[in-house]
Structure formats: structure tokens, C-alpha cells
Amino acid sequence: MRPELKIRQVALTIALAAAATIGGALVFQHVWGYQPCKLCLQQRNPYYLAIPLALLTAVMPPRWGRIGLWCLALIFVVSAGMGAYHAGVEWGFWLGPSDCGGGAAAGAGNVGDLLNQLQTIRVVSCTEAAWRFLGLSLAGWNALISLALAALAGIAARKGRA
């Protein structure tokens, strides 16, 4: 017989896994220099929503904790869809957004600074995977991680206990 999943433990596990995933994305960007495209940045938003929700879910009474887990499951299903869409764009299965490229030059003090920055900016395309591991890009890994977190949240919401 399977032990029931504890809502608080699952919520904290989801918060930790989501924070680690975002932390990994930020390390790729700020430490190793892999600049994200528009779709990469959009895929971070569900995690920014899920982390505080998971922490809140961990301290809620059991009934509300289950509702929080169902919300987390929904958030990560959406996140998985975003990752799968982006991976499909990278593989050329479908077209991505027409405006998908790098961000604007931030912090330009004047027009001269802006023009200098524009000369050195490398536009990041949503169609090119900057990095792959075991054949999957970061978008593909996001889809898998999000599916796993959605499944964990859904199973715990259905069968969990305080």
C-alpha cells in the first residue's frame, strides 16, 4: 500500500524544484552568458508565480493546501505547454512569434551610448537552441520539468494528506 503524500512536503518540494530551475536559467544567463530570447523569458513567468504559491500552499490548512496544489498543477501544465511550443519552434515544427529576438539595450544614458550598444547587441532568435543536453534544449527540459511538477502537484492534491 502506498503512503499518502503530505501536502506540505510536496508544496515545499515544488517550491525548491521551481527555485532550482529558475536558478539554473539565471546561471546560464548571467554566469555562462547564454542570453535568453523572448520565449525563454516568458517561460520563467509560471515559475515566478509558482514559487510563492507553493510556499503559501505549504502553510495553508489541508483543504486550502489541496486547492493550492491544483493551482500549481495548472500553472505547470501551462508552463509545459510553453516549453513544448518553444521547443517546437526551435525544431522548426511551427513558426514562432515574428518579434522574437533579444531585448533592448538597457541603461543607455544618451543617444550615443544607445548607438554604441546597438552595434554590439547580438539578437537572440527563438528558433535557435543556444544549448542542448541529451538532444533537448532548455525549452525542452522546461517542458519535462514542468510536466513532472504538474504531475507531482496533481497526484498530491488528489491523494494527499496534511
C-alpha positions in Angstrom: 0.0 0.0 0.0 1.3 3.4 -0.9 1.7 6.1 1.7 -0.2 9.2 1.1 1.7 12.3 0.0 1.9 15.0 2.6 0.7 18.3 1.1 3.2 20.5 3.0 6.2 18.3 1.9 5.0 18.2 -1.7 4.5 22.0 -1.8 7.9 22.6 -0.4 9.5 20.2 -2.8 7.7 22.0 -5.7 9.0 25.4 -4.4 12.5 24.1 -4.2 12.4 22.4 -7.6 11.0 25.6 -9.2 13.6 27.8 -7.5 16.3 25.4 -8.7 15.0 25.5 -12.2 14.9 29.3 -12.3 18.3 29.5 -10.6 19.7 27.3 -13.3 18.2 29.5 -16.0 19.8 32.6 -14.3 23.2 30.8 -14.1 23.0 30.0 -17.8 22.3 33.7 -18.5 24.4 35.6 -16.0 27.4 33.2 -15.4 27.7 31.4 -18.7 26.5 34.2 -21.0 23.6 32.4 -22.7 21.2 35.2 -23.5 17.5 34.3 -23.4 15.1 35.0 -26.2 11.6 36.4 -25.8 10.0 32.9 -25.4 12.7 31.9 -22.8 11.9 34.9 -20.7 8.1 34.2 -20.9 8.7 30.6 -19.8 10.1 32.0 -16.5 6.8 33.6 -15.5 5.0 30.5 -14.4 7.9 29.7 -12.0 7.8 33.3 -10.6 4.1 32.7 -9.9 4.5 29.1 -8.6 7.3 29.6 -6.1 5.4 31.9 -3.7 2.2 30.0 -4.3 4.0 26.7 -3.4 5.4 28.3 -0.2 1.9 29.7 0.7 0.4 26.3 0.0 2.9 24.7 2.4 1.4 26.7 5.3 -2.3 26.5 4.4 -4.8 24.3 6.1 -5.2 20.9 4.3 -8.3 21.9 2.3 -6.8 25.1 1.0 -3.5 23.2 0.5 -5.2 20.9 -1.9 -6.6 23.8 -3.8 -3.1 25.4 -3.9 -1.7 22.1 -5.3 -4.4 22.0 -8.0 -3.4 25.6 -8.9 0.2 24.6 -9.0 -0.6 21.7 -11.3 -2.4 24.0 -13.7 0.4 26.5 -13.7 2.9 23.8 -14.5 0.7 22.3 -17.3 0.7 25.8 -18.9 4.5 26.0 -18.3 4.9 22.6 -20.0 2.9 23.8 -23.0 5.0 27.0 -23.2 8.2 24.9 -23.2 6.8 22.4 -25.8 5.8 25.3 -28.0 9.2 26.9 -27.8 11.0 23.5 -28.4 8.7 23.1 -31.5 9.8 26.5 -32.8 13.5 25.5 -32.3 13.0 22.2 -34.2 11.1 24.1 -37.0 7.8 22.2 -36.4 5.9 25.6 -36.4 6.7 29.3 -36.6 7.4 31.3 -33.6 6.4 34.9 -32.9 7.6 37.4 -35.6 9.0 39.7 -33.0 11.1 37.1 -31.2 14.6 38.4 -30.6 16.9 39.9 -28.0 15.9 42.6 -25.5 16.5 46.3 -26.0 19.7 48.0 -24.8 19.0 48.7 -21.2 20.5 51.5 -19.3 21.6 53.7 -22.2 22.4 57.1 -20.9 22.1 59.0 -24.1 21.7 58.5 -27.9 25.5 57.9 -28.3 25.5 55.2 -25.7 22.5 53.6 -27.2 24.0 53.6 -30.7 27.2 52.0 -29.3 25.2 49.4 -27.5 23.2 48.6 -30.6 26.4 47.9 -32.5 27.4 45.2 -30.0 23.9 43.6 -29.4 23.5 40.1 -30.7 19.8 39.4 -31.4 18.8 36.1 -29.9 16.4 34.2 -32.1 13.7 31.9 -30.7 14.4 29.4 -33.5 18.0 28.6 -32.4 18.6 26.5 -29.3 21.6 28.0 -27.5 22.4 24.8 -25.7 21.3 21.1 -25.8 21.8 18.2 -23.4 20.7 14.7 -24.4 19.1 16.3 -27.5 16.9 18.6 -25.6 17.2 22.4 -25.4 16.4 24.4 -22.3 12.9 24.8 -23.6 12.6 21.0 -23.9 13.9 20.5 -20.4 11.5 23.1 -19.1 8.6 21.1 -20.7 9.7 17.9 -18.9 10.4 19.5 -15.6 7.1 21.3 -15.7 5.2 18.1 -16.6 6.9 16.4 -13.6 6.0 19.2 -11.3 2.4 19.3 -12.6 2.1 15.5 -12.1 3.5 15.7 -8.6 1.1 18.5 -7.6 -1.9 16.8 -9.2 -1.2 13.5 -7.5 -0.6 15.1 -4.1 -3.8 17.2 -4.5 -5.8 14.1 -5.3 -4.3 11.7 -2.7 -2.6 14.0 -0.2 -3.0 14.5 3.5 -2.0 17.2 5.9 
